[in-house]
Amino acid sequence: MKLYSTNNKKLRVSFKEAVFNSLPSDKGLYMPTEIPSLSADFINNLEQFTLPDIAFEVAHHLIGDSIPANDLRLLVDDAINFEAPVVSLDDRTAVLELFHGPSLAFKDFGARFMSRVMGYFSKTEENSKLLDVLVATSGDTGGAVALGFLGVEGTRVTILYPKGKVSPIQEQQLTRNGQNIRAIEVDGSFDDCQALVKEAFNDAELNQRFRLTSANSINIARLIPQTFYYFNAYAQMKRKGITDIVFSVPSGNFGNIGAGLLAYKMGLPVRQFLAATNVNDTVPRFLSDGYYEPRPSIATLSNAMDVGNPSNWVRIMDLFEDDRALLKETVTAYAYSDEETRSAIDELYSSYQYLACPHTAIAYLAGQAYKKEQGGNYTTIFLSTAHPCKFPDVFSEEKQKAIFIPEQVKELESKPSQKEELGADYEAFKQWLQEEL
């Protein structure tokens, strides 16, 4: 597998180099030089395969000989060891539950796969320097990365999260693991956290002293495994005789829907993708009026989507060769307020007795809006990206009582919190890294 930068299509690097470097020096994002098409036989018989089978086949086609097939199969089986069921709510509406992994969020797919890839490559390296993983999170990424790398030999993880803008359970997952996991509470927004991480990667002095890499969705090893659950969702529906599907995706940094579009480019039959955002509507505005105008992020109930300048958008534009008109044929975008989000949570509970986190509720709203506009007999699958227990303050007392609290959450509650507090100033962050790492 060879990759180029979205800012330099003549660049060529190996998969291993892209995984460890995360960002090209020109500040673009890595993309595969070729997007392989899966065989028609595989696509037509997806319903016969398990999730690990699908994950291996997709990963092998993308990664090629960068990891030998036997090793890749073992890696996939270890990383993707939990389910992602599609739950039907009615004849034409279903929800893809992506919160059955260790951190109770869809990002377990990317974090677990990436940590195993990094661990695999590290074993074959002569470089004995500790691998420092830097990650910015608006909510669930940090928890997934923390649990994905927890106790992994030769690694150290530093997570930056915005003060007061993550839920209590999300913060526990960031600050109560200990071991090789460190957390920094930044007095600012997610965009500030992301900017600090990006600047560190482009700091020559830091990179000479430390072996830095990223675990954000900017890392290609995070993006690849997120394609798995789109293929697996299609396989589950195909077993029911359903193949005409629209995916509605909660969208913040746009890695999730970016993976879906990569799956689409590899041959997954999808009628349409819906990009569902909160009031941080940079992409819906762009698709509507043609002007891409990032703005400072606004705090909302759906905090993991509070992104004013989504990093992965450049990848999506690259997939569609910067052709907005072509992109609009495949992606329709919607934006919703907190008030609309609360109403959707109530509607899902009253109509289906289904408890949905605010991100999931926004995806549901987009699916309903598209149905009203387009009609048709297709099935809408909206993605549920996090367990509702992560957002207790969003729910009424009645709904809170109905929330099942997983054991891993109860275990974290008894552990002490460990975190650093910093402002959004890069020099202060750099000094902390130099002193603490």
Order of alpha helices (4+ residues) and beta strands (2+ residues): beta-beta-alpha-beta-alpha-alpha-alpha-beta-beta-alpha-beta-alpha-beta-alpha-beta-alpha-alpha-beta-alpha-alpha-beta-alpha-beta-alpha-alpha-alpha-beta-alpha-alpha-beta-alpha-alpha-beta-alpha
